[in-house]
């Protein structure tokens, strides 16, 4: 494969869900997981920033009660400024509006956002600008929001 074709390939975010969790485990949070019907791919994640419905990327069965997990969102759009109170708000069709600040660059196109809880954001290059760290942001996520768990709950 030539270099030009290689540079146009999308960045691989994960080898496996477990390796993605391990790579960013320092940014995991403790949250309460509400019981879901057996076999449901969704987790109801209860946090201080709100309740998230997240696609479960962990190995079955999903735990209930207190668990450690990593929230990951792909960004569809963002706006600078506006509401300064951190938070997460459910929108239509599996999207969320996240309000807060980007606090750290983690890897190419991956950033840590504080919305009251940590969320790893995957930002398309077209949205990354010089003001990313300068103040509050409003981010709209593409569905689904994902929850990564360690392969064994500790």
Secondary structure as UniProt FT lines:
FT   HELIX           3..8
FT   HELIX           17..23
FT   HELIX           25..27
FT   STRAND          29..34
FT   TURN            38..39
FT   STRAND          42..47
FT   TURN            48..49
FT   STRAND          50..56
FT   STRAND          65..80
FT   STRAND          87..90
FT   HELIX           92..94
FT   STRAND          96..107
FT   TURN            108..109
FT   STRAND          110..114
FT   STRAND          118..122
FT   HELIX           125..127
FT   TURN            130..134
FT   STRAND          137..149
//
